[in-house]
Amino acid sequence: MIAMRRAAVLCTAAAFALLVGACASQPPGPMVDVQPTVSVSSFQSTSFSPTLVKYEARVLIHNNAPTDIEFRGVDYGVDLFDTELFTDSTAVRKMHANGDQTVSFPFQIAVKDIQDQGIDVMSEQSIRVTFRGELFTARRYGLDPVPFTSTVTVPLPRVPDVAYLGSEGDPLTDAWRLHFSVTNANSFPVTLNSVRTFLVLNGKKYSMVHTHGQTDLQPGVATPVDLQMEASPGKALSMALNLAANRSLHWNLTGQVVCSTEYGWIYIPLDLEEALYGE
């Protein structure tokens, strides 16, 4: 009986050894011996403001192998006028055989960073930005990282000049018109897409509307822009109570002007208190 138990134990041990050996002999997965192709498919500015310039780069990856491939990720960096601005990394998902994948890299550059490099933003004619990086496949493939780089030079858009020209009609009614001029200080056309403004009366906001749709602003040309009060139920009563509760009348116009260009959107904050009341 003891001999039979020993034989059973020996058989079980032998079977386990064969199973472990078979598993150990299996490869960890399909190997890849050809590098993927990496290219910067697009790299452009997307928007500008007095404080920020936003960009987006897109990297196209093509798997040249006849099998799926995994990645460790992408290490990338951004150079401003040949000086490194920052570095970062991002993950890349697994790709199928002979497949394509596009990875987007949105980032922004503060105007302060440009100034910190000793560059006068107002006198500089353009911004030169380099986007670069390396794609890393999984370590088990033993492949070298695949580099990529792209450089763009775009004009630094100037914020259009906004000047208050006066008003007409009954003040603080929907017939009241405020007249402005917007001068395009750039060397390229700018389209005025929207003007979202608020009349701030004794500290309380009231919406105003732009009386026209899109307006093309030619380089160096002053274009008139009219605003009027937005009619809404209760607004007249609210403004009347506002005026009755305050002995003095203090008003300002704030908001945002949005323009589009071939180099991206321009967002212009609007605050005309200094123009209305002087320094």
Order of alpha helices (4+ residues) and beta strands (2+ residues): alpha-beta-beta-beta-beta-beta-alpha-beta-beta-beta-beta-beta-beta-beta-beta-alpha-beta-beta-alpha
